[in-house]
Every structure is written in C-alpha cells, then in structure tokens.
C-alpha cells in the first residue's frame, strides 16, 4: 500500500522527462527507523532486526552524528531494504547486511549516497555520464550525470538501474511515452471538440428543422395571400368593367339627353311659332266674327275658341310623345 501511494505522489510531483531516485523492485518496505548513522532497527515476526548498510562507514564527531540523525529522521519516512546477508544473533535477534533506501514520500535515496551529502561518511559512489538526462534526488538535482542507482521514470512508469540499463534507450522510450501522452491529450481534446461539434450540429439541425417548418408556414400563408390577391384583382377588374359599362351608358344617356333637349327646343320653337300664328288667326277670326255677328246676328267666337283649344291639346300630345321618344 505504501509503495503505491508513494508512486502516486511521485507521479503528481515529477514532470515528464525527469527521473526520480528510487528503490529496487525487489526491495522490501519495512517499518524501520535509524538507531545510528549506519544502522536501522525493526521489529518483524516477533524478532528484533538490525539492518546495517554495507560499504558505508561513519567517521564523524558527536555533533556531526546528531545532525546526521536529524537528517535521517526527516528523510526516512519510509524504509526499503535489499537484503544481502542475514546473521542469527540469538532466538530473538537478527542482523541483516543490506542496501538501505530512505523515502520522503516523493523519491528515494540509497544510504550509499550519504557521502555526497556529509563528509563524515566514507564510501564509494559511482557516477555515470547521462547526456540529456535530468534526475531528482533528495540530495539535489543532477544534469547529464547521475550517481549510480535505481531510478523511476514517470513517463514509462518503469524502475531501472543505472549503469546496468541503457539509459539512452530509456530516454528514447521516455520521449516516445511523452509523445504518446501528448497525442492522448490531443485525442482527448479532439474527442471533446468532436462531442461539442456533434452537439452543435444537433442544435443546428434542430434549428434548421424549425426554420424549415416556419418556411413552409410562410409559403402556405404566401400562397393563401396570393390567392386572395388574385380574387381581389378579379373582383376589382369586374368592378372596373362594370364601371366602364356604366360610364358608357352614362355617356350614351348624356348624348340622348342632349338630343332630346334639342328636340324639345325645336318643339318649343314650333309651338311658339304655331301658337303665335294661332293667336294671329284667332285675332283675325275674332274680328271677322265680330263683323259677321253684327251683320247676321250669329256669334262664331265660341266655336273658334274650341277649335283653338283642340289645336293646343293636339300640340300638347305631340310634345309629350316627342319627349318620350
């Protein structure tokens, strides 16, 4: 459980392209604590186990020992060991010679590297050239060169040993994994964009369908309006034709009225002329009748008046017929 948790923390804190110092895959994580500069102790299976770091000597003073112990207490939150040899001291005590690795929750450091941190230690530390490599360790960051040991690559999630493993291949593999990770991120982004585009297309399709429905409604309304306009235009044309017929009838009636007025004027003139003539004749007849009455004693004036009245009645009837024509 501890190793998985530590690896998860390491993944969150170490960038791709960097390696972290680590412990060997076969190492055993145990609840051990330092008892001096080179020894740890643990209680396992009912026995006290002492663990001595092989190939490491402490030649410092008491003050240096105190400082080193504070450092180890801070660094060794977790302890992993790779046992090289075991010695039974008694029934309840065992001594293990081992390579000891201390972890701080982010990375691990072998105790063999303590001479790089404290001059009071004596021990051999091998360095390896590693161009373009960057390693993170509890004692510092190394570029292009690194102390020999175990490392963890977060890109490939692999643990390897330098110099036993070909670090160039590991770098290339890490670069490939980094490219793969980048491609996965791009694919995820494209997938999200694809989902967004599909959602946008669905929304646009729904909008297009709604607009198509509105277009059909507008076309139906337009056709209905065109039919109404055509009906109104037909009614308007019929009204115009009827008005034109009425206008022609009116012009014809006006012409007939003008002609009738001319006829009436002519008839009036004729009447006036004839009445005047009759009045003249009546006057003459009156004179003649008066003269004859005096000589014969017969008065013909009433007969003349009746004759004139009949003539006037005949003229009235004639005028009425002309007016009706």
C-alpha positions as CSV (number, residue, x, y, z in Angstrom):
1,X,0.0,0.0,0.0
2,X,2.8,2.4,0.9
3,X,4.7,1.9,-2.4
4,X,1.6,2.5,-4.5
5,X,0.8,5.7,-2.5
6,X,4.3,6.9,-2.8
7,X,4.3,6.3,-6.6
8,X,1.0,8.2,-7.0
9,X,2.6,11.2,-5.1
10,X,5.7,10.9,-7.3
11,X,3.6,11.0,-10.5
12,X,1.9,14.2,-9.3
13,X,5.2,16.0,-8.4
14,X,7.7,14.9,-11.0
15,X,7.4,16.2,-14.6
16,X,7.7,14.1,-17.7
17,X,11.3,13.9,-18.9
18,X,12.7,13.7,-15.4
19,X,13.8,10.7,-13.4
20,X,13.5,10.3,-9.6
21,X,15.8,8.3,-7.5
22,X,14.1,5.1,-6.4
23,X,14.5,1.7,-4.6
24,X,14.9,-1.7,-6.4
25,X,11.7,-3.5,-7.5
26,X,12.6,-6.4,-5.2
27,X,13.1,-4.2,-2.2
28,X,11.1,-4.8,0.9
29,X,9.4,-1.8,2.6
30,X,9.5,-2.3,6.4
31,X,8.7,-0.1,9.5
32,X,12.3,0.6,10.4
33,X,14.0,3.6,12.0
34,X,17.6,4.7,12.3
35,X,19.4,3.9,15.5
36,X,22.8,5.5,14.5
37,X,24.5,6.8,11.4
38,X,24.7,3.4,9.6
39,X,22.2,1.1,11.4
40,X,18.4,0.8,11.4
41,X,16.2,-1.5,13.5
42,X,12.8,-3.0,13.0
43,X,10.5,-5.4,14.9
44,X,9.4,-8.2,12.5
45,X,7.8,-11.5,13.2
46,X,8.4,-11.3,16.9
47,X,12.1,-10.6,16.4
48,X,14.3,-7.5,16.5
49,X,16.0,-7.0,13.2
50,X,19.1,-4.8,12.9
51,X,19.9,-3.6,9.4
52,X,23.5,-2.5,8.6
53,X,24.2,-0.5,5.4
54,X,27.0,-2.4,3.5
55,X,30.1,-0.5,2.4
56,X,29.4,2.7,4.4
57,X,31.4,4.0,7.4
58,X,30.8,6.9,9.6
59,X,33.9,8.7,10.9
60,X,32.4,11.9,12.2
61,X,32.1,13.7,15.5
62,X,29.3,13.6,18.0
63,X,27.9,16.8,16.7
64,X,28.0,15.5,13.2
65,X,26.3,12.4,14.3
66,X,23.5,14.4,15.9
67,X,23.0,16.4,12.7
68,X,23.0,13.2,10.6
69,X,20.4,11.6,12.8
70,X,18.1,14.6,12.4
71,X,18.6,14.4,8.7
72,X,17.8,10.6,8.6
73,X,14.7,11.1,10.8
74,X,13.4,13.7,8.3
75,X,14.4,11.7,5.2
76,X,13.5,8.2,6.2
77,X,9.7,8.4,6.5
78,X,9.7,5.1,4.6
79,X,12.4,2.5,4.6
80,X,13.1,-0.2,1.9
81,X,15.8,-2.8,2.1
82,X,17.6,-5.1,-0.3
83,X,19.0,-7.8,2.0
84,X,22.4,-9.2,1.0
85,X,23.2,-11.3,4.0
86,X,21.5,-12.4,7.3
87,X,23.0,-13.4,10.6
88,X,21.1,-15.0,13.5
89,X,22.4,-13.4,16.7
90,X,20.0,-15.2,19.1
91,X,16.5,-16.5,19.1
92,X,15.0,-13.0,19.1
93,X,17.7,-11.0,17.3
94,X,18.8,-11.0,13.6
95,X,21.4,-8.9,11.8
96,X,20.8,-8.1,8.1
97,X,23.5,-6.7,5.9
98,X,21.6,-4.8,3.2
99,X,21.3,-1.8,0.9
100,X,19.0,0.6,2.7
101,X,16.8,3.1,0.9
102,X,15.0,6.0,2.6
103,X,11.9,7.6,1.1
104,X,10.5,11.1,1.9
105,X,7.1,10.5,0.1
106,X,8.3,11.8,-3.2
107,X,11.5,9.9,-4.0
108,X,14.0,7.5,-2.5
109,X,17.7,7.7,-1.7
110,X,20.2,4.8,-1.0
111,X,22.2,5.3,2.1
112,X,25.3,4.6,-0.1
113,X,24.9,8.3,-1.4
114,X,25.3,9.8,2.1
115,X,29.0,10.6,1.4
116,X,27.6,13.1,-1.3
117,X,25.7,14.9,1.5
118,X,28.0,14.5,4.5
119,X,31.8,14.4,4.5
120,X,31.8,12.4,7.8
121,X,30.8,9.3,5.7
122,X,33.2,7.1,3.8
123,X,32.0,5.1,0.9
124,X,32.3,4.6,-2.8
125,X,29.7,6.4,-5.0
126,X,29.9,5.7,-8.8
127,X,28.8,8.4,-11.2
128,X,27.6,7.8,-14.7
129,X,27.5,10.1,-17.7
130,X,23.9,10.5,-19.0
131,X,23.6,13.2,-21.6
132,X,20.2,15.0,-21.8
133,X,19.1,13.2,-18.6
134,X,17.7,15.1,-15.5
135,X,17.4,13.2,-12.2
136,X,15.8,14.4,-9.0
137,X,17.2,13.1,-5.7
138,X,16.8,14.1,-2.0
139,X,20.4,15.4,-2.1
140,X,19.9,17.6,-5.3
141,X,19.2,17.6,-9.0
142,X,21.7,16.2,-11.5
143,X,22.0,17.1,-15.2
144,X,23.8,15.0,-17.8
145,X,25.5,13.0,-15.0
146,X,24.0,10.9,-12.2
147,X,25.0,8.7,-9.2
148,X,24.7,5.0,-10.0
149,X,21.5,3.5,-8.5
150,X,17.8,2.8,-9.1
151,X,15.6,5.4,-10.8
152,X,11.9,5.8,-11.6
153,X,10.7,7.2,-15.0
154,X,7.1,8.7,-14.7
155,X,6.7,8.7,-18.4
156,X,7.1,4.9,-18.8
157,X,6.2,4.1,-15.2
158,X,9.2,1.9,-15.0
159,X,12.0,1.4,-12.5
160,X,15.5,0.8,-13.9
161,X,19.1,0.7,-12.7
162,X,22.0,2.8,-13.9
163,X,24.5,1.9,-15.3
164,X,23.2,-1.6,-15.8
165,X,20.5,-0.4,-18.0
166,X,20.9,1.5,-21.3
167,X,19.8,5.0,-20.2
168,X,19.8,6.2,-23.9
169,X,17.1,3.7,-24.7
170,X,15.2,4.7,-21.6
171,X,15.4,8.3,-22.6
172,X,14.1,7.5,-26.1
173,X,11.4,5.4,-24.6
174,X,10.5,8.2,-22.3
175,X,10.4,10.6,-25.2
176,X,8.1,8.2,-27.0
177,X,5.9,7.9,-24.0
178,X,5.8,11.7,-23.7
179,X,4.8,12.0,-27.3
180,X,2.2,9.3,-26.7
181,X,0.9,11.2,-23.7
182,X,0.7,14.4,-25.7
183,X,-1.1,12.5,-28.5
184,X,-3.6,11.1,-26.0
185,X,-4.2,14.6,-24.7
186,X,-4.7,15.9,-28.2
187,X,-7.0,12.9,-28.9
188,X,-9.0,13.7,-25.8
189,X,-9.2,17.4,-26.8
190,X,-10.3,16.3,-30.3
191,X,-12.9,14.0,-28.8
192,X,-14.2,16.8,-26.6
193,X,-14.2,19.0,-29.7
194,X,-16.0,16.2,-31.6
195,X,-18.6,15.9,-28.9
196,X,-19.0,19.7,-28.8
197,X,-19.3,19.8,-32.6
198,X,-21.8,16.9,-32.6
199,X,-23.8,18.8,-30.0
200,X,-23.6,22.0,-32.1
201,X,-24.6,20.0,-35.3
202,X,-27.6,18.6,-33.4
203,X,-28.6,22.1,-32.3
204,X,-28.2,23.4,-35.8
205,X,-30.2,20.5,-37.2
206,X,-33.0,21.3,-34.8
207,X,-32.8,25.0,-35.7
208,X,-32.8,24.1,-39.4
209,X,-35.8,21.9,-38.9
210,X,-37.6,24.7,-37.1
211,X,-36.7,27.2,-39.8
212,X,-37.9,24.7,-42.4
213,X,-41.2,24.4,-40.6
214,X,-41.6,28.2,-40.4
215,X,-40.7,28.4,-44.1
216,X,-43.5,26.0,-45.0
217,X,-45.9,28.0,-42.9
218,X,-44.8,31.2,-44.6
219,X,-45.1,29.6,-48.0
220,X,-48.6,28.4,-47.2
221,X,-49.6,31.9,-45.9
222,X,-48.0,33.5,-49.0
223,X,-50.0,31.2,-51.3
224,X,-53.2,32.0,-49.5
225,X,-52.4,35.7,-49.7
226,X,-51.6,35.3,-53.5
227,X,-55.0,33.6,-53.9
228,X,-56.7,36.3,-52.0
229,X,-54.9,39.0,-54.1
230,X,-55.9,37.3,-57.3
231,X,-59.5,37.1,-56.1
232,X,-59.5,40.8,-55.2
233,X,-57.9,41.6,-58.5
234,X,-60.6,39.7,-60.3
235,X,-63.3,41.5,-58.3
236,X,-61.5,44.8,-59.0
237,X,-61.4,44.1,-62.7
238,X,-65.1,43.1,-62.7
239,X,-65.9,46.3,-60.9
240,X,-63.8,48.3,-63.4
241,X,-65.6,46.6,-66.3
242,X,-68.9,47.3,-64.7
243,X,-67.9,50.9,-64.1
244,X,-66.8,51.2,-67.7
245,X,-70.2,49.9,-68.8
246,X,-71.9,52.4,-66.6
247,X,-69.7,55.1,-67.9
248,X,-70.6,54.2,-71.5
249,X,-74.3,54.1,-70.6
250,X,-74.0,57.4,-68.9
251,X,-72.3,58.9,-71.9
252,X,-75.0,57.4,-74.1
253,X,-77.7,58.8,-71.8
254,X,-76.0,62.2,-71.8
255,X,-75.9,62.2,-75.6
256,X,-79.6,61.1,-75.7
257,X,-80.4,63.9,-73.2
258,X,-78.6,66.4,-75.4
259,X,-80.5,65.2,-78.5
260,X,-83.8,65.2,-76.6
261,X,-83.1,68.7,-75.3
262,X,-82.6,69.8,-79.0
263,X,-85.8,68.1,-79.9
264,X,-87.7,69.8,-77.1
265,X,-86.1,73.2,-78.0
266,X,-87.2,72.6,-81.6
267,X,-90.7,71.6,-80.5
268,X,-90.9,74.6,-78.2
269,X,-89.9,76.8,-81.1
270,X,-92.5,75.1,-83.3
271,X,-95.2,75.5,-80.6
272,X,-94.3,79.1,-80.1
273,X,-94.5,79.8,-83.8
274,X,-97.8,77.9,-84.1
275,X,-99.3,79.5,-81.0
276,X,-98.3,82.9,-82.3
277,X,-99.8,82.0,-85.7
278,X,-102.9,80.7,-84.0
279,X,-103.2,83.8,-81.9
280,X,-102.9,85.9,-85.0
281,X,-105.5,83.8,-86.7
282,X,-107.7,83.9,-83.6
283,X,-107.5,87.6,-83.6
284,X,-108.4,87.7,-87.2
285,X,-111.3,85.3,-86.6
286,X,-112.5,87.4,-83.7
287,X,-112.5,90.5,-85.9
288,X,-114.2,88.5,-88.6
289,X,-116.7,87.0,-86.3
290,X,-117.5,90.4,-84.8
291,X,-118.1,91.8,-88.2
292,X,-120.2,88.9,-89.3
293,X,-122.1,88.9,-86.0
294,X,-123.1,92.4,-86.4
295,X,-124.4,91.7,-89.8
296,X,-126.1,88.3,-89.3
297,X,-126.7,88.3,-85.6
298,X,-124.7,84.9,-85.2
299,X,-121.6,84.8,-82.9
300,X,-119.0,82.2,-84.1
301,X,-116.4,83.1,-81.4
302,X,-117.1,80.2,-79.1
303,X,-116.5,77.8,-81.9
304,X,-113.2,79.4,-82.7
305,X,-112.2,79.1,-79.1
306,X,-113.0,75.4,-79.1
307,X,-111.0,74.9,-82.3
308,X,-108.1,76.7,-80.8
309,X,-108.3,74.6,-77.6
310,X,-108.3,71.4,-79.6
311,X,-105.3,72.6,-81.6
312,X,-103.5,73.3,-78.3
313,X,-104.4,69.9,-77.0
314,X,-103.1,68.3,-80.1
315,X,-99.8,70.2,-79.8
316,X,-99.5,69.1,-76.1
317,X,-99.9,65.5,-77.0
318,X,-97.4,65.8,-79.8
319,X,-94.9,67.4,-77.5
320,X,-95.3,64.7,-74.9
321,X,-94.7,61.9,-77.4
322,X,-91.6,63.7,-78.6
323,X,-90.4,64.0,-75.1
324,X,-91.0,60.3,-74.5
325,X,-89.0,59.5,-77.7
